[in-house]
Amino acid sequence: MILVGTSGALGRYIQLAPSLTICIRGILAFMLLWGYCKFRGITLKIERGHRLPVILSGLFMGAHWVTYFYSLQLSNVAIGMLSLFTYPVITAFLEPLILKTKLQRVHLFLGFLVLVGVYFLVPDFDFGNSSTLAVLIGLFSAVLYSLRNIILKKRVAEYNGSSLMTWQMAIVAIGLFPFFFWEDSGQALSQLPWIFTLALVTTAIGHTLFLKCFRYFSITSISILSSIQPIYGILLGALFLKEFPSLTTIGGGVLILSAVVIESYRNRKIS
């Protein structure tokens, strides 16, 4: 979680258009993960009937990362990461709509808790305010991440996680490559060491270790452990970027992360 949590500080520090940052991240992470799969003898074969969900989930993943980095650039590590971590509760609302399951009443309460938390993140609901825009983009990024997870949910049990991540990184890189012709890429070379750190530490190592945790913990336990990620991210932002969250941001974060933990514990009791 510490390694995955570096995405906030790195995304905030890298001075490049998010679309280019994520494209380069995808290319580098693909190379690292492809080499890892070859070294470990992990097959990269995807059945024909499963290719469309994998492609769609990769596109959602790329869009999620780009919007998340825009949110970080418009605000700070705390607001960007806490806005994103509304995704577990958003998923609880999207799953019944997409998978045709029953919406549970407790999710209404958790949704309200998250809304109150988001209210504390926003200084005022003025679309001209960069923090307000950052929260809205962060929430949209959370929706994209939720959709990606829902689409990929059934495939995780059928394929190795590193194999799926390798394919997703390829899709992210291909999908965002045209932005090299639209965005200013003049600073790309100078930012390459930090993007490589993002690809290696956050994506290749962090996400690989995260996937390995599924061997030892339940999905519910993992989701509870994941809620510590924004705290690590905020601490890293304070340590390296000197960004210290306000009391209202901390209050909003406590409410959002409380809803995540409540939902996770509730699922564990049901299972």
SULRATA-V488512 format. One line per field, one symbol per residue. psi: psi as a letter, one per 30 degrees, with the letter a starting at -180 (. if undefined). burial: b if it has 9 or more other ideal C-beta (glycine too) atoms within 8 Angstrom, else e. Layout:
# SULRATA-V488512
psi = ???
burial = ???
This chain:
# SULRATA-V488512
psi = eeeeffeeeeeeekilkeeeeeeeeeeeeeeeeeeeeeefgkkgkkkeffeeeeeeeeeeeeeeeeeeeeeeffcleeeeeeeegfeeeeefeeeeeeghlkkkeffeeeeeeeeeeeeffkekijffkeeeeeeeeeeeeeeeeeeeeeefeffefflkeeeeeeeeeeeeeeefeffffeljgegeeffeeeeeeeeeeedeeeeeeeeffffflleeeeeeefffeeeeeeeeeeeffhjkkleeeeeeeeeefeeeeeeeeeeeee.
burial = bebbbbbbbbbbbbebebbbbbbbbbbbbbebbbebbeeeebebebeeebbebbbbbbbbbbbbbbbbbbbbbbbbbbbbbbbbbbbbbbbbbbbbeeeeeeeeeebeebbebbebbbebbbeeeeeebebbbbbebbbbbbbbbbbbbbbbeebbeebebbbbbbbbbbbbbebbeebbeeeeeebbeebbebbbbbbbbbbbbbbbbbbebbeeeeebbbbbbbbebbbbbbebbbeebebebeebbbbbbbbbbbbbbbbbbbbbeee
